[in-house]
Amino acid sequence: MKVGDKVKFTFAKKEKEGEVVEVYEKAAYIRADFPKDKGKIVKRKIKDIKA
């Protein structure tokens, strides 16, 4: 996984798609568009992200 990759992650029991912004040893920050908040950045553990 590297910056710029498109990934899927769970949010509120649904699957969302976003773009990786930063990657660390055990976590990654993902930019995703939500209905009322475009470009929101969420943090997820790498083991919880689907490539």
Secondary structure, DSSP 8 states (H G I E B T S, - for coil): --TT-EEEEEETTEEEEEEEEEE-SSEEEEEEEETTEEEEEEEEEGGG-B-
